[in-house]
Amino acid sequence: MTAAPKIPASIDMSAYWLPYTPNRYFHQHPKVMQSAKGAYYFDDHGRKLFDGLSGLWCSPLGHADPRIGAAIARQYEKMDYCPAFQMANEATFTLARRITKMAPKGLDKVFFTNSGSEAVDTALKIAIGYHRVLGNASRIRMIGRDRSYHGVGIGGISVGGMVANRKMFASMMMPGVDHLPHTYNLSQMAFSKGQPTWGAHLADELEKIVALHDANTIAAVILEPVQGSTGVIVPPEGYLQKIRETCTKHGILLIFDEVITGFGRLGANFGADRFGVIPDMITFAKAITNGVIPMGGVLVRGDIYDAIIAAGGQEQMIEFFHGYTYSGHPIPTAAAHAVLDIFESDDLISRAKALEPVLGNALHALKGNSGILDIRNFGLSGAIELDPVPSKPGLRAMKVLEACIERGALVRVAGDAIAVGPPFISTPAELENLIAILGDAVGDAMKQQY
């Protein structure tokens, strides 16, 4: 496939406000993609770029798989939209059932949303509603974790722990939210392969929060099994198990935010499976449609659903006043069915697991390179921590990104870390080349004067 011709220099970029982007920097250093196919993007300079982060963690099947496009086209001709309230599309029922069969035992209900952000806010509302119908209206407090990312809804930024996401919107955030400390300690964990062996004791902080606030005021704890957006922070051995035990002990719901880790990124259907810890709810999005069209959802323990439905009053009354115009939309539903078909027919989760050591070994081979403070990996994901430019946070990583693009690869900037999460369709040679490019790019960035 040849790259599309370069966009004319006269293109007017002034009207578009880019999300999660330093807009001033972007307009000085624009990065414009023209097309995508397989594991590659093609940019406006004619460069072929290996997609080292599966889009934004959302395209594990690569790009432009014709089977997904055909499914969407067929559904469009059959029915382009079905009202989400008071009725439903048959395929949405079958998709929900299909997802529950992939999920850990007991998570047998699905509430569909349009994004991970909406899935998180939905899960928080379900938790509040569940405790309320049980007569525990005092359970309103939520517990998040430092450095966590749970989307951009008001609930998500409230339980989230990334300061830059929170500080502008402090006046809007939910009251009654506390945070666990994050689990990253460079002095104890640097260059861990897989799960760090140090740090399980950090889960004991939950007991301290319970003692401070009283368990009867706490509705839920929400965690990412692996913290992705902050640069692939892997939980210490035993940490998630201890969190689960504490939640169970005190009647607190445990929510796993698996928007990044769900559907194979960790070499299992869900991170809950990989770690052997079953939460009470799982949020998902991204990979369910391979990033082709928005969709998200919440997997919910069956008895939580039963309790809310049973408290609904007369049967013609709505039990849970929440939902979206596009919940379970027929078009993304069709895309999701096609994606799950491909996962099964091409055995892609097994393929992702087989590629895990290839990526991990290549990453850890960079140890000792100038400018790299840490390397961490788990599943088909990993990150390197960079020595930052003094007084210029994030600049080193931005320069590494640009050096990677020059050499033919896309990676993800996360502060002064660089994250990678390649497509499941990648070859071992492509992963090794990606990390070789990354190593060269770090070397190049370390030589620059700032």
One Martini backbone bead per residue (centre of mass of N, CA, C, O) as a GRO file, in nm:
protein
  450
    1MET     BB    1   0.095   0.035   0.023
    2THR     BB    2   0.046   0.368  -0.041
    3ALA     BB    3   0.079   0.677   0.032
    4ALA     BB    4  -0.063   0.954   0.068
    5PRO     BB    5  -0.074   1.254  -0.009
    6LYS     BB    6   0.014   1.546   0.089
    7ILE     BB    7  -0.090   1.785   0.270
    8PRO     BB    8  -0.148   2.090   0.232
    9ALA     BB    9  -0.002   2.368   0.376
   10SER     BB   10  -0.294   2.532   0.366
   11ILE     BB   11  -0.424   2.408   0.587
   12ASP     BB   12  -0.693   2.460   0.812
   13MET     BB   13  -0.644   2.435   1.180
   14SER     BB   14  -0.811   2.653   1.358
   15ALA     BB   15  -1.095   2.498   1.445
   16TYR     BB   16  -0.940   2.271   1.598
   17TRP     BB   17  -0.976   2.121   1.916
   18LEU     BB   18  -0.754   1.934   2.073
   19PRO     BB   19  -0.735   1.655   2.254
   20TYR     BB   20  -0.499   1.592   2.465
   21THR     BB   21  -0.331   1.861   2.363
   22PRO     BB   22  -0.071   2.068   2.272
   23ASN     BB   23  -0.171   2.305   2.066
   24ARG     BB   24   0.075   2.488   2.028
   25TYR     BB   25   0.273   2.264   1.958
   26PHE     BB   26   0.121   2.134   1.724
   27HIS     BB   27   0.128   2.387   1.529
   28GLN     BB   28   0.450   2.349   1.516
   29HIS     BB   29   0.405   2.003   1.527
   30PRO     BB   30   0.252   1.838   1.316
   31LYS     BB   31   0.031   1.532   1.321
   32VAL     BB   32  -0.071   1.369   1.021
   33MET     BB   33  -0.304   1.142   0.926
   34GLN     BB   34  -0.417   0.948   0.633
   35SER     BB   35  -0.379   0.630   0.700
   36ALA     BB   36  -0.487   0.273   0.746
   37LYS     BB   37  -0.315  -0.058   0.777
   38GLY     BB   38  -0.315  -0.272   0.988
   39ALA     BB   39  -0.009  -0.190   1.168
   40TYR     BB   40  -0.051   0.092   0.999
   41TYR     BB   41   0.048   0.415   0.928
   42PHE     BB   42  -0.009   0.719   0.725
   43ASP     BB   43   0.134   1.013   0.649
   44ASP     BB   44   0.187   1.343   0.515
   45HIS     BB   45   0.503   1.233   0.445
   46GLY     BB   46   0.489   0.914   0.363
   47ARG     BB   47   0.491   0.754   0.624
   48LYS     BB   48   0.553   0.442   0.777
   49LEU     BB   49   0.372   0.348   1.080
   50PHE     BB   50   0.399   0.184   1.355
   51ASP     BB   51   0.149   0.072   1.585
   52GLY     BB   52   0.252   0.094   1.922
   53LEU     BB   53  -0.077   0.155   2.051
   54SER     BB   54  -0.335   0.081   1.917
   55GLY     BB   55  -0.371   0.373   1.896
   56LEU     BB   56  -0.560   0.391   2.206
   57TRP     BB   57  -0.575   0.079   2.295
   58CYS     BB   58  -0.817   0.002   2.049
   59SER     BB   59  -0.640  -0.173   1.800
   60PRO     BB   60  -0.559  -0.501   1.805
   61LEU     BB   61  -0.643  -0.566   1.482
   62GLY     BB   62  -0.595  -0.315   1.365
   63HIS     BB   63  -0.662  -0.196   1.030
   64ALA     BB   64  -0.914  -0.243   0.805
   65ASP     BB   65  -1.094  -0.477   0.854
   66PRO     BB   66  -1.332  -0.607   0.642
   67ARG     BB   67  -1.521  -0.754   0.850
   68ILE     BB   68  -1.618  -0.499   0.997
   69GLY     BB   69  -1.726  -0.331   0.761
   70ALA     BB   70  -1.937  -0.539   0.666
   71ALA     BB   71  -2.107  -0.545   0.926
   72ILE     BB   72  -2.186  -0.248   0.922
   73ALA     BB   73  -2.323  -0.243   0.644
   74ARG     BB   74  -2.543  -0.451   0.704
   75GLN     BB   75  -2.673  -0.299   0.942
   76TYR     BB   76  -2.745  -0.037   0.795
   77GLU     BB   77  -2.948  -0.176   0.599
   78LYS     BB   78  -3.132  -0.295   0.824
   79MET     BB   79  -3.042  -0.099   1.093
   80ASP     BB   80  -2.932   0.211   1.215
   81TYR     BB   81  -3.167   0.248   1.446
   82CYS     BB   82  -3.248   0.204   1.800
   83PRO     BB   83  -3.414   0.255   2.056
   84ALA     BB   84  -3.303   0.242   2.398
   85PHE     BB   85  -3.593   0.296   2.494
   86GLN     BB   86  -3.826   0.029   2.547
   87MET     BB   87  -3.605  -0.103   2.349
   88ALA     BB   88  -3.446  -0.351   2.116
   89ASN     BB   89  -3.186  -0.518   1.975
   90GLU     BB   90  -3.112  -0.839   1.926
   91ALA     BB   91  -2.792  -0.814   1.910
   92THR     BB   92  -2.760  -0.695   2.197
   93PHE     BB   93  -2.830  -0.947   2.356
   94THR     BB   94  -2.607  -1.131   2.232
   95LEU     BB   95  -2.368  -0.957   2.318
   96ALA     BB   96  -2.407  -0.963   2.619
   97ARG     BB   97  -2.384  -1.270   2.643
   98ARG     BB   98  -2.102  -1.295   2.520
   99ILE     BB   99  -1.954  -1.127   2.735
  100THR     BB  100  -2.033  -1.295   2.987
  101LYS     BB  101  -1.881  -1.556   2.885
  102MET     BB  102  -1.594  -1.402   2.917
  103ALA     BB  103  -1.638  -1.356   3.201
  104PRO     BB  104  -1.638  -1.371   3.509
  105LYS     BB  105  -1.791  -1.518   3.744
  106GLY     BB  106  -2.111  -1.337   3.795
  107LEU     BB  107  -2.081  -1.151   3.537
  108ASP     BB  108  -2.424  -1.130   3.394
  109LYS     BB  109  -2.427  -0.814   3.322
  110VAL     BB  110  -2.511  -0.546   3.079
  111PHE     BB  111  -2.416  -0.202   3.037
  112PHE     BB  112  -2.447   0.025   2.786
  113THR     BB  113  -2.221   0.240   2.620
  114ASN     BB  114  -1.985   0.483   2.447
  115SER     BB  115  -1.761   0.468   2.681
  116GLY     BB  116  -1.543   0.474   2.937
  117SER     BB  117  -1.647   0.719   3.085
  118GLU     BB  118  -1.944   0.618   3.097
  119ALA     BB  119  -1.884   0.354   3.243
  120VAL     BB  120  -1.784   0.474   3.506
  121ASP     BB  121  -2.031   0.646   3.583
  122THR     BB  122  -2.219   0.403   3.584
  123ALA     BB  123  -2.083   0.234   3.806
  124LEU     BB  124  -2.117   0.444   4.030
  125LYS     BB  125  -2.429   0.450   4.017
  126ILE     BB  126  -2.475   0.154   4.079
  127ALA     BB  127  -2.345   0.154   4.357
  128ILE     BB  128  -2.535   0.358   4.488
  129GLY     BB  129  -2.802   0.213   4.419
  130TYR     BB  130  -2.752  -0.052   4.563
  131HIS     BB  131  -2.720   0.053   4.853
  132ARG     BB  132  -2.992   0.198   4.868
  133VAL     BB  133  -3.185  -0.055   4.824
  134LEU     BB  134  -3.052  -0.189   5.095
  135GLY     BB  135  -3.038   0.067   5.311
  136ASN     BB  136  -2.737   0.217   5.235
  137ALA     BB  137  -2.728   0.551   5.207
  138SER     BB  138  -2.436   0.608   5.341
  139ARG     BB  139  -2.309   0.481   5.077
  140ILE     BB  140  -2.107   0.737   4.901
  141ARG     BB  141  -1.820   0.660   4.894
  142MET     BB  142  -1.515   0.695   4.705
  143ILE     BB  143  -1.234   0.492   4.580
  144GLY     BB  144  -0.933   0.560   4.457
  145ARG     BB  145  -0.622   0.647   4.273
  146ASP     BB  146  -0.331   0.735   4.222
  147ARG     BB  147  -0.273   0.788   3.878
  148SER     BB  148  -0.547   0.756   3.773
  149TYR     BB  149  -0.772   0.655   3.495
  150HIS     BB  150  -1.146   0.741   3.440
  151GLY     BB  151  -1.179   0.963   3.261
  152VAL     BB  152  -1.407   1.269   3.191
  153GLY     BB  153  -1.602   1.249   3.389
  154ILE     BB  154  -1.700   1.350   3.689
  155GLY     BB  155  -1.652   1.080   3.824
  156GLY     BB  156  -1.375   1.010   3.692
  157ILE     BB  157  -1.215   1.263   3.804
  158SER     BB  158  -1.273   1.207   4.102
  159VAL     BB  159  -1.138   0.911   4.113
  160GLY     BB  160  -0.914   1.017   3.990
  161GLY     BB  161  -0.523   1.069   3.997
  162MET     BB  162  -0.475   1.311   3.788
  163VAL     BB  163  -0.401   1.628   3.833
  164ALA     BB  164  -0.446   1.759   3.549
  165ASN     BB  165  -0.754   1.654   3.537
  166ARG     BB  166  -0.856   1.820   3.813
  167LYS     BB  167  -0.780   2.127   3.877
  168MET     BB  168  -0.990   2.282   3.685
  169PHE     BB  169  -1.251   2.090   3.823
  170ALA     BB  170  -1.296   2.105   4.138
  171SER     BB  171  -1.593   2.232   4.159
  172MET     BB  172  -1.731   1.957   4.016
  173MET     BB  173  -1.670   1.746   4.209
  174MET     BB  174  -1.713   1.494   4.401
  175PRO     BB  175  -1.795   1.411   4.697
  176GLY     BB  176  -1.650   1.171   4.889
  177VAL     BB  177  -1.333   1.134   4.801
  178ASP     BB  178  -1.077   0.893   4.789
  179HIS     BB  179  -0.718   0.784   4.801
  180LEU     BB  180  -0.498   0.577   4.700
  181PRO     BB  181  -0.199   0.483   4.660
  182HIS     BB  182   0.027   0.423   4.459
  183THR     BB  183   0.265   0.152   4.338
  184TYR     BB  184   0.507   0.340   4.262
  185ASN     BB  185   0.867   0.249   4.307
  186LEU     BB  186   1.172   0.305   4.192
  187SER     BB  187   1.362   0.192   4.425
  188GLN     BB  188   1.195  -0.107   4.420
  189MET     BB  189   1.105  -0.153   4.081
  190ALA     BB  190   1.319  -0.133   3.891
  191PHE     BB  191   1.310  -0.345   3.621
  192SER     BB  192   1.059  -0.504   3.616
  193LYS     BB  193   0.932  -0.827   3.544
  194GLY     BB  194   0.641  -0.765   3.566
  195GLN     BB  195   0.569  -0.823   3.873
  196PRO     BB  196   0.628  -0.692   4.152
  197THR     BB  197   0.748  -0.794   4.478
  198TRP     BB  198   0.694  -0.508   4.575
  199GLY     BB  199   0.387  -0.370   4.758
  200ALA     BB  200   0.139  -0.518   4.896
  201HIS     BB  201   0.112  -0.325   5.152
  202LEU     BB  202  -0.045  -0.091   5.007
  203ALA     BB  203  -0.332  -0.221   5.055
  204ASP     BB  204  -0.356  -0.130   5.363
  205GLU     BB  205  -0.469   0.158   5.309
  206LEU     BB  206  -0.768   0.080   5.303
  207GLU     BB  207  -0.804   0.034   5.607
  208LYS     BB  208  -0.747   0.330   5.682
  209ILE     BB  209  -0.987   0.450   5.529
  210VAL     BB  210  -1.203   0.293   5.677
  211ALA     BB  211  -1.132   0.402   5.960
  212LEU     BB  212  -1.182   0.702   5.893
  213HIS     BB  213  -1.495   0.668   5.754
  214ASP     BB  214  -1.631   0.409   5.748
  215ALA     BB  215  -1.776   0.151   5.584
  216ASN     BB  216  -2.081   0.276   5.583
  217THR     BB  217  -1.969   0.510   5.357
  218ILE     BB  218  -1.874   0.291   5.143
  219ALA     BB  219  -1.924   0.183   4.812
  220ALA     BB  220  -1.636   0.206   4.641
  221VAL     BB  221  -1.375   0.061   4.446
  222ILE     BB  222  -1.142   0.194   4.196
  223LEU     BB  223  -0.949   0.007   3.945
  224GLU     BB  224  -0.666  -0.061   3.770
  225PRO     BB  225  -0.493  -0.331   3.718
  226VAL     BB  226  -0.350  -0.154   3.496
  227GLN     BB  227  -0.183   0.142   3.460
  228GLY     BB  228  -0.185   0.311   3.156
  229SER     BB  229  -0.190   0.637   3.121
  230THR     BB  230   0.068   0.660   3.334
  231GLY     BB  231   0.272   0.411   3.234
  232VAL     BB  232   0.251   0.116   3.318
  233ILE     BB  233   0.135   0.010   3.611
  234VAL     BB  234   0.219  -0.259   3.809
  235PRO     BB  235   0.111  -0.478   4.024
  236PRO     BB  236   0.179  -0.623   4.293
  237GLU     BB  237   0.215  -0.898   4.449
  238GLY     BB  238  -0.107  -0.934   4.611
  239TYR     BB  239  -0.263  -0.662   4.597
  240LEU     BB  240  -0.546  -0.729   4.471
  241GLN     BB  241  -0.621  -0.944   4.677
  242LYS     BB  242  -0.630  -0.751   4.922
  243ILE     BB  243  -0.848  -0.564   4.817
  244ARG     BB  244  -1.066  -0.778   4.795
  245GLU     BB  245  -1.073  -0.864   5.092
  246THR     BB  246  -1.151  -0.585   5.208
  247CYS     BB  247  -1.413  -0.544   5.056
  248THR     BB  248  -1.558  -0.796   5.155
  249LYS     BB  249  -1.540  -0.742   5.462
  250HIS     BB  250  -1.701  -0.435   5.416
  251GLY     BB  251  -1.908  -0.420   5.168
  252ILE     BB  252  -1.735  -0.338   4.915
  253LEU     BB  253  -1.714  -0.242   4.606
  254LEU     BB  254  -1.547  -0.373   4.309
  255ILE     BB  255  -1.381  -0.190   4.050
  256PHE     BB  256  -1.282  -0.256   3.719
  257ASP     BB  257  -1.081  -0.082   3.495
  258GLU     BB  258  -1.093  -0.224   3.146
  259VAL     BB  259  -1.050  -0.039   2.894
  260ILE     BB  260  -0.755  -0.151   2.836
  261THR     BB  261  -0.740  -0.466   2.950
  262GLY     BB  262  -0.959  -0.558   2.785
  263PHE     BB  263  -0.951  -0.793   2.546
  264GLY     BB  264  -0.621  -0.918   2.577
  265ARG     BB  265  -0.380  -0.731   2.676
  266LEU     BB  266  -0.304  -0.965   2.916
  267GLY     BB  267  -0.371  -1.260   2.789
  268ALA     BB  268  -0.682  -1.211   2.852
  269ASN     BB  269  -0.991  -1.120   2.866
  270PHE     BB  270  -0.911  -1.021   3.160
  271GLY     BB  271  -0.746  -0.904   3.428
  272ALA     BB  272  -0.901  -1.075   3.631
  273ASP     BB  273  -0.792  -1.341   3.511
  274ARG     BB  274  -0.484  -1.295   3.533
  275PHE     BB  275  -0.506  -1.232   3.863
  276GLY     BB  276  -0.749  -1.380   4.015
  277VAL     BB  277  -0.972  -1.135   4.032
  278ILE     BB  278  -1.304  -1.064   4.140
  279PRO     BB  279  -1.519  -0.838   4.074
  280ASP     BB  280  -1.832  -0.656   4.063
  281MET     BB  281  -1.704  -0.477   3.830
  282ILE     BB  282  -1.669  -0.395   3.469
  283THR     BB  283  -1.505  -0.189   3.258
  284PHE     BB  284  -1.559  -0.109   2.902
  285ALA     BB  285  -1.396  -0.077   2.568
  286LYS     BB  286  -1.239  -0.011   2.278
  287ALA     BB  287  -1.182  -0.332   2.177
  288ILE     BB  288  -1.481  -0.414   2.118
  289THR     BB  289  -1.441  -0.230   1.824
  290ASN     BB  290  -1.140  -0.150   1.752
  291GLY     BB  291  -1.208   0.173   1.728
  292VAL     BB  292  -1.428   0.220   1.498
  293ILE     BB  293  -1.658   0.251   1.725
  294PRO     BB  294  -1.840   0.352   1.975
  295MET     BB  295  -1.800   0.162   2.291
  296GLY     BB  296  -1.948   0.047   2.603
  297GLY     BB  297  -1.931  -0.088   2.953
  298VAL     BB  298  -2.093  -0.295   3.216
  299LEU     BB  299  -2.008  -0.534   3.433
  300VAL     BB  300  -2.243  -0.724   3.641
  301ARG     BB  301  -2.355  -0.845   3.910
  302GLY     BB  302  -2.648  -1.010   3.937
  303ASP     BB  303  -2.741  -0.914   4.231
  304ILE     BB  304  -2.737  -0.615   4.171
  305TYR     BB  305  -2.956  -0.614   3.964
  306ASP     BB  306  -3.176  -0.754   4.130
  307ALA     BB  307  -3.200  -0.539   4.353
  308ILE     BB  308  -3.283  -0.299   4.173
  309ILE     BB  309  -3.530  -0.430   4.037
  310ALA     BB  310  -3.690  -0.512   4.301
  311ALA     BB  311  -3.701  -0.183   4.382
  312GLY     BB  312  -3.902  -0.060   4.138
  313GLY     BB  313  -4.183  -0.138   4.188
  314GLN     BB  314  -4.378  -0.104   3.960
  315GLU     BB  315  -4.342  -0.264   3.653
  316GLN     BB  316  -4.376   0.019   3.480
  317MET     BB  317  -4.124   0.110   3.626
  318ILE     BB  318  -3.831   0.252   3.654
  319GLU     BB  319  -3.536   0.141   3.820
  320PHE     BB  320  -3.303   0.299   3.636
  321PHE     BB  321  -3.202   0.637   3.593
  322HIS     BB  322  -3.032   0.540   3.311
  323GLY     BB  323  -2.873   0.651   3.001
  324TYR     BB  324  -2.849   0.628   2.633
  325THR     BB  325  -2.921   0.685   2.313
  326TYR     BB  326  -2.661   0.470   2.235
  327SER     BB  327  -2.736   0.223   2.379
  328GLY     BB  328  -2.687  -0.051   2.193
  329HIS     BB  329  -2.615   0.014   1.916
  330PRO     BB  330  -2.628  -0.147   1.616
  331ILE     BB  331  -2.352  -0.074   1.493
  332PRO     BB  332  -2.152  -0.142   1.727
  333THR     BB  333  -2.265  -0.421   1.768
  334ALA     BB  334  -2.170  -0.533   1.496
  335ALA     BB  335  -1.873  -0.473   1.541
  336ALA     BB  336  -1.838  -0.648   1.796
  337HIS     BB  337  -1.908  -0.917   1.673
  338ALA     BB  338  -1.678  -0.912   1.466
  339VAL     BB  339  -1.447  -0.893   1.666
  340LEU     BB  340  -1.509  -1.157   1.823
  341ASP     BB  341  -1.481  -1.337   1.578
  342ILE     BB  342  -1.179  -1.274   1.533
  343PHE     BB  343  -1.069  -1.361   1.798
  344GLU     BB  344  -1.154  -1.657   1.750
  345SER     BB  345  -1.050  -1.732   1.458
  346ASP     BB  346  -0.742  -1.601   1.531
  347ASP     BB  347  -0.644  -1.633   1.823
  348LEU     BB  348  -0.550  -1.346   1.967
  349ILE     BB  349  -0.500  -1.390   2.270
  350SER     BB  350  -0.281  -1.602   2.234
  351ARG     BB  351  -0.100  -1.420   2.067
  352ALA     BB  352  -0.052  -1.206   2.281
  353LYS     BB  353   0.081  -1.397   2.486
  354ALA     BB  354   0.317  -1.484   2.296
  355LEU     BB  355   0.428  -1.175   2.269
  356GLU     BB  356   0.511  -1.085   2.552
  357PRO     BB  357   0.819  -1.179   2.566
  358VAL     BB  358   0.913  -1.018   2.326
  359LEU     BB  359   0.859  -0.739   2.439
  360GLY     BB  360   1.002  -0.767   2.713
  361ASN     BB  361   1.287  -0.835   2.609
  362ALA     BB  362   1.327  -0.584   2.435
  363LEU     BB  363   1.294  -0.374   2.654
  364HIS     BB  364   1.516  -0.487   2.863
  365ALA     BB  365   1.756  -0.439   2.658
  366LEU     BB  366   1.764  -0.116   2.736
  367LYS     BB  367   1.922  -0.151   2.968
  368GLY     BB  368   2.160   0.123   3.017
  369ASN     BB  369   2.050   0.342   2.873
  370SER     BB  370   2.051   0.652   2.820
  371GLY     BB  371   1.767   0.798   2.998
  372ILE     BB  372   1.683   0.525   3.151
  373LEU     BB  373   1.513   0.452   3.460
  374ASP     BB  374   1.284   0.252   3.337
  375ILE     BB  375   1.127  -0.082   3.312
  376ARG     BB  376   0.799  -0.204   3.204
  377ASN     BB  377   0.579  -0.507   3.214
  378PHE     BB  378   0.256  -0.635   3.073
  379GLY     BB  379   0.178  -0.813   2.862
  380LEU     BB  380   0.096  -0.611   2.574
  381SER     BB  381   0.288  -0.410   2.762
  382GLY     BB  382   0.475  -0.093   2.807
  383ALA     BB  383   0.758   0.094   2.965
  384ILE     BB  384   0.943   0.400   2.984
  385GLU     BB  385   1.159   0.590   3.188
  386LEU     BB  386   1.257   0.922   3.181
  387ASP     BB  387   1.488   1.163   3.176
  388PRO     BB  388   1.425   1.469   3.247
  389VAL     BB  389   1.390   1.788   3.173
  390PRO     BB  390   1.472   2.050   3.332
  391SER     BB  391   1.173   2.227   3.384
  392LYS     BB  392   1.047   2.016   3.134
  393PRO     BB  393   0.785   1.854   3.130
  394GLY     BB  394   0.759   1.614   2.859
  395LEU     BB  395   0.979   1.684   2.643
  396ARG     BB  396   1.136   1.423   2.609
  397ALA     BB  397   0.898   1.251   2.510
  398MET     BB  398   0.829   1.422   2.263
  399LYS     BB  399   1.106   1.376   2.123
  400VAL     BB  400   1.077   1.072   2.104
  401LEU     BB  401   0.827   1.061   1.933
  402GLU     BB  402   0.951   1.218   1.689
  403ALA     BB  403   1.182   1.014   1.644
  404CYS     BB  404   1.000   0.774   1.584
  405ILE     BB  405   0.857   0.889   1.337
  406GLU     BB  406   1.115   0.920   1.166
  407ARG     BB  407   1.156   0.584   1.195
  408GLY     BB  408   0.848   0.434   1.201
  409ALA     BB  409   0.685   0.516   1.483
  410LEU     BB  410   0.431   0.471   1.732
  411VAL     BB  411   0.376   0.628   2.044
  412ARG     BB  412   0.329   0.702   2.402
  413VAL     BB  413   0.268   0.975   2.592
  414ALA     BB  414   0.351   0.985   2.968
  415GLY     BB  415   0.493   1.232   3.025
  416ASP     BB  416   0.814   1.074   3.100
  417ALA     BB  417   0.680   0.848   2.933
  418ILE     BB  418   0.678   0.540   2.735
  419ALA     BB  419   0.427   0.374   2.558
  420VAL     BB  420   0.331   0.027   2.481
  421GLY     BB  421   0.063  -0.140   2.255
  422PRO     BB  422   0.041  -0.358   2.039
  423PRO     BB  423  -0.082  -0.541   1.813
  424PHE     BB  424  -0.188  -0.876   1.783
  425ILE     BB  425  -0.082  -0.892   1.468
  426SER     BB  426   0.193  -0.897   1.529
  427THR     BB  427   0.526  -0.947   1.493
  428PRO     BB  428   0.821  -1.011   1.630
  429ALA     BB  429   0.981  -0.824   1.439
  430GLU     BB  430   0.809  -0.569   1.491
  431LEU     BB  431   0.869  -0.545   1.793
  432GLU     BB  432   1.176  -0.527   1.774
  433ASN     BB  433   1.174  -0.273   1.596
  434LEU     BB  434   1.023  -0.084   1.781
  435ILE     BB  435   1.240  -0.092   2.014
  436ALA     BB  436   1.476  -0.001   1.845
  437ILE     BB  437   1.358   0.272   1.779
  438LEU     BB  438   1.325   0.367   2.069
  439GLY     BB  439   1.622   0.356   2.148
  440ASP     BB  440   1.721   0.558   1.931
  441ALA     BB  441   1.536   0.795   2.019
  442VAL     BB  442   1.653   0.834   2.298
  443GLY     BB  443   1.940   0.894   2.206
  444ASP     BB  444   1.862   1.145   2.045
  445ALA     BB  445   1.724   1.307   2.279
  446MET     BB  446   1.987   1.315   2.466
  447LYS     BB  447   2.154   1.506   2.257
  448GLN     BB  448   1.978   1.731   2.303
  449GLN     BB  449   1.915   2.072   2.337
  450TYR     BB  450   1.709   2.280   2.590
   0.00000   0.00000   0.00000
